[in-house]
């Protein structure tokens, strides 16, 4: 496992990390989460991602219980959480980044995670209704209070990120250091196009999610929708409608010979491809089974096999490289 700096920050995160989205509190409970997190940690993973809204707070509670049981020293790992969606459908309690929501939110997350502080807090989405200045000040004050060490954005536009950085620098506040973006072989424009200047001029970090396009790039949907897959779960009908299209499945099938030639699985190929982007600080993995996680961790051995010729072949198959 190699470790990369979190953007311009001094702290380093494992190039592969582990997240709780979809699985913790929905597919798995504490015992399975313990096995998965221990497997990741033993492989060198030091960064674990979560969010206030995952499984309505249960994901944080499960991760907190696991961290309590592991006995790992607090210096050995980093934890992130995110705020925006909220836990209650009420004014000032959902879909917001106002000061009241954020200051209350961090306290709730720390209680569920059973931690004195988290290493990284994200604004889970941009809030068009709250002035960015208010959000920047709130995130700064959370860090000043010692409840978090760094903050970042998730799925913000490059313009919104630049505004946040400007406000922070103008007022000598803690500025955001990293994005958390949707990035994979199918979703490239924002990371490789829109954010290019942020990476070049600001050395902004990026920890990316869904490197397997919700499982599509693992090949599990090449012959239909398995009953135990994410796409078959209630609430994920959108995945079948917009994500698992015949055209996308055809692209995945064309990647099979490439993976075979490299001696890797499709999942390992897709994750290794993300790792080849040096603007990526960490690739967040998700898994509900230890065997699945172990396979994905094997992407570390595939990176070096992705030569310029192989990468060009992949680009030719996908046909979506940003200009």
C-alpha positions, 0 to 999 in steps of 0.5 A: 500500500502506498500513501498519498498526500491529501491534496495540499495538506500534510496528512497522508491517506492510503491510496485505497480506502474503505467506505460505509455507503450502502453496506453499513446498516443496510446490508451488513451489521457490526460483525461483518463490518468488523471483519471488513474493516480489519481486513482493510486495515491489515492490508494497509488501509488507514482511511475510513469514510462515512456520512451522517446520512448513511443508513440514517446514522446507523453507518456511523454507529456501526463504524464507531462500535467497530473502532471501539473493538479493534484497539487500533491507536487513534493515530493509526487511522483517519475517519471522515464524515459528511453533512448535507442531507440530514437525519430529519425532514424539517426546516434547518435539518435537511439539505442544508449547510447552514451554521446551525445544522453543521455545528449540531451535526458534528456533535451527533456524528462524534457521538455515533462514531464514539470519537473525540474528533474526526480527521476530515469533514465534507460538505456532502453537496453544495447548498445553493440557499446558504451563503458559501461564506457562512459555510466556510466560517462554520467549517473553520470553527468546527476545526478550531474547536478540535472536533475535526482536523480538515474539511473538504467538498463533495460534488461541488463545482470548480467555481464553488470550490474556488469561491470557498478557497478565496473566502477562506484565504481572504479571512485567514480561515481553514480552507477546504483541502479536498473533493470527494467525487464520483469518478470511474471509467464511465464518469470522467468529465468533472474530475479530468476536465472541470477540476483540472485547474484546481489540481494544477494551480491549487493542488486540491485533493480528491478521494473518489467514490464508486470506482466500479460504477455501483458494481457495473465495472465488476462485470456482475451485470454482464448477464442480467441483474443478480437478485443479491446485487445492489441494483436489485435492492429497494431504493436503487431502481434508478441504477437499473434505469440509468446506470446499467444500460445495454450500451454500458454493459457492452463497454464492460464486456469489451474490457474483459479481454483487456483484464484477462490479458493483464491477469486481473479481474474486471474490478481490479482493472477498473480500480487500478485505472482510477489509481493511475490518475495522480490527482486522486488522493485515495480510491474509496472501496465498498464491499459487503463480503471479505472476499470481495474486498480482498479482490478489490485490494488486489488492484494494487498489483495491477497498477504497474501493468497499465502501460500507456499502450494499455491505457490508450486501448482502454480509452479507445474502448470507452470513447469518453476521454475528456478533451 
